[in-house]
Amino acid sequence: MGNCAFLVELKIHGRNMPKKKIKKTKVEKVMHELKEGKLHSGSKKGPVVTNRKQGIAIALSESRKAGEPVKPMKAKPKRKKK
């Protein structure tokens, strides 16, 4: 995987500010794996994930386990009984 940090150049008031290293979040790493076709469900022995929604679910789950701030899952709207 290599180094997980990338450089960002900020422009403030028309000036180029010094570059800062920003660490990739767990979600970004997992989504990158999904796009490359290297994301597995479960362990590395599990089948490769091809469904985008499943990849997003895995990314959010792993980031929650890592302790990163992630929005909570939305509750499904309740149906009214007639």
C-alpha positions in Angstrom: 0.0 0.0 0.0 2.8 2.4 0.7 2.5 5.7 2.4 -1.1 6.6 3.2 -0.6 10.4 3.4 -0.9 12.8 0.5 0.1 16.4 0.1 -2.4 19.2 -0.2 -1.6 22.8 -1.3 -3.8 25.4 0.2 -4.6 28.8 -1.5 -5.4 31.5 1.0 -5.8 35.1 -0.2 -4.2 34.3 -3.6 -1.0 32.9 -2.0 0.2 29.4 -2.1 0.6 28.1 1.4 3.1 25.4 2.3 1.9 21.8 1.6 0.4 19.8 4.5 0.3 16.1 4.9 -3.2 14.8 5.4 -3.8 11.2 6.4 -6.3 9.2 4.4 -9.3 8.0 6.4 -10.3 4.4 6.7 -13.3 5.0 4.4 -11.0 6.4 1.7 -8.6 3.4 1.9 -11.4 0.8 1.7 -13.2 2.6 -1.2 -9.8 2.7 -3.0 -9.5 -1.1 -2.5 -13.0 -1.5 -3.8 -12.2 0.4 -7.0 -9.0 -1.6 -7.5 -10.9 -4.8 -7.0 -8.9 -5.9 -4.0 -11.6 -5.5 -1.3 -12.7 -8.8 0.3 -15.7 -9.5 2.4 -14.6 -10.8 5.8 -10.9 -11.8 5.7 -8.6 -11.8 2.7 -9.7 -15.4 2.0 -13.3 -14.3 1.5 -14.8 -13.5 -2.0 -14.0 -10.2 -3.7 -16.6 -7.5 -3.2 -18.0 -6.0 -6.5 -21.2 -4.4 -5.2 -20.7 -0.7 -4.4 -23.3 -0.6 -1.6 -21.6 -3.5 0.1 -18.2 -1.8 -0.2 -19.6 1.4 1.4 -21.1 -0.7 4.3 -17.7 -2.4 4.9 -15.9 1.0 4.8 -18.2 2.5 7.4 -18.1 -0.5 9.6 -14.3 -0.6 9.6 -14.0 3.1 10.3 -16.4 2.8 13.3 -14.2 -0.1 14.6 -11.1 2.2 14.2 -12.9 4.9 16.2 -13.3 7.5 13.5 -16.3 9.8 13.7 -18.9 8.5 11.3 -22.5 9.5 11.0 -24.9 7.0 12.5 -27.0 4.8 10.3 -30.3 6.3 9.2 -33.4 4.6 10.7 -35.9 3.3 8.3 -39.2 5.2 8.3 -42.0 3.4 10.1 -45.0 2.5 8.1 -48.4 3.5 9.3 -50.9 0.6 9.7 -54.2 1.2 8.0 
